[in-house]
Amino acid sequence: MDAPRSSLSRDTIQSIALDAFERLIVVFLFGRFAFKMLAAPGSEVDFVTVLILLSEILPVIFILSRRRSDAVSRKPSDWLLGISGAIIPLLVSPTGPGSLAPHGVCAVIMLAGLYLQISAKVSLGQSFGLVAANRGVKVVGPYRFVRHPMYAGYMIAHVGFLLAFPSLWNAALYSAEFAIQVARLLREEHFLGQDQAYRAYAARVRYRLLPAIF
């Protein structure tokens, strides 16, 4: 009888440690990004900036207030995908030889992506996380149309940013980010596929990122 209790204790301690580690990463990455945006010399707080800040602050609020879940992947590859997927977009540079599209067009694309991101994050609420986990199947908001609207929102915003600030550096980062996010969502679906409720949801909402395409 002692061995099972010992094993359960180790599992619980590991779960608590991983949950705390994920929270620290989110607070550091997203909090640091928001602070840099506000503290940057000559930075202007316009409507787009406010939406970006809101999009990046929401995960901090949700992850700090959420309850711990034991249904979290412990595979190092899933953690690597989740963390790298959060870090890489923060490394892009708002510089370039000149935009590839009018400023207004770039802004509209970015706004569309930001709106989708924020809608998905609000729908997720305290279920937000970087790593594949099951904190309940969400079927409201943009999750009614695609299975990974938050990733779709990021990718749309990235297109707008790259059009505004084209460079080999930004293009390389966003290409790597796209590959990582696709691998990440496939791993999440594999993990969530153990849940009958998610399998029923996936059968009902067929597309992952873009309706009728993928």
Secondary structure, 3 states (H helix, E strand, C coil): CHHHHHHHHHHHHHHHHHHHHHHHHHHHHHHHHHHHHHHCCCCCCCHHHHHHHHHHHHHHHHHHHCCCCCCECCCHHHHHHHHHHHHHHHHCCCCCCCCCCCHHHHHHHHHHHHHHHHHHHHHHHHHCCCCCECCCCCCCHHHHCCCCHHHHHHHHHHHHHHHHCCCHHHHHHHHHHHHHHHHHHHHHHHHHCCCHHHHHHHHHCCCCCCCCCC
